[in-house]
Amino acid sequence: MSVKQKEKKPLHLAKMNIKKGDTVLIITGKDKGKEGTVSRALPQVNKVIVEGLNIAKKHVRPQGQTRQGGIIEKAMPLHVSNVMLKCTECNEPTRVGHERRPMGADQKLRPVRICKHCGKAIEDRMRSS
């Protein structure tokens, strides 16, 4: 009996509005109402891993001399539809829009994520640091 796995999208077709480093609010599930930072984005399967949230206990066996066995706590992926991005300007959970705005020294039009709540650009935490 085989378990049917969900097919992964090719990386060039996988698009998500949430990126690594974004602050998100969990809107469904056991951690509903909690906030956290996205530690990893998995666009091929439309999931994100949020630091310290959606924790599951995992039983692992020892692997020779390198890893000790036992029960570890691991942050498991959440579907993107179960989290909501928090705006960097108004600090409210919001839907995301896209706009092309002039940016950089050459003032070239580049795509920017827009907060639907306040209309300002959402700051990309990974680029600014």
Salt bridges, closest charged atoms under 4 A:
ASP22 OD2 - ARG113 NH1 2.73
ASP31 OD1 - LYS34 NZ 3.26
GLU35 OE2 - LYS86 NZ 2.89
GLU73 OE2 - LYS57 NZ 3.42
GLU99 OE1 - ARG101 NE 2.78
ASP106 OD1 - ARG110 NH1 3.50
ASP124 OD2 - LYS19 NZ 3.75
